[in-house]
Amino acid sequence: MSRAHPASGAWDEGEAMIAVLLALVILWIVLGIIGFVVHGLFWLFVIACILFVLTVLGDVFRRGRTSARRVR
């Protein structure tokens, strides 16, 4: 294991490995948060689509009944 002079500012292998592991842990946390948010937004989108379709179907059936009454 080569050790650089402390004044040179170079890292040794142990410090570099800790920095890489710390970067990977931070990346894992960030990706976990993004995944949680995206997954939550996906289900919110699904619920919104279902409610939209139900609203359109309800309006179509309601208009169908009222227009049938007007014809008679």
BELDA-V655198 format. One line per field, one symbol per residue. ss: DSSP state (~ for helix, > for strand, _ for the rest). phi: phi as a letter, one per 30 degrees, with the letter a starting at -180 (. if undefined). burial: + if it has 24 or more other ideal C-beta (glycine too) atoms within 12 Angstrom, else -. A space follows every 10 residues. Layout:
# BELDA-V655198
ss=???
phi=???
burial=???
This chain:
# BELDA-V655198
ss=_____~~~__ __~~~~~~~~ ~~~~~~~~~~ ~~~~~~~~~~ ~~~~~~~~~~ ~~~~~~~~~~ ~~~~~~~~~~ ~_
phi=.ccddeddid ccdddddddd dddddddddd dddddddddd dddddddddd dddddddddd dddddddddd dd
burial=---------- ---------- ---------- ---------- ---------- ---------- ---------- --
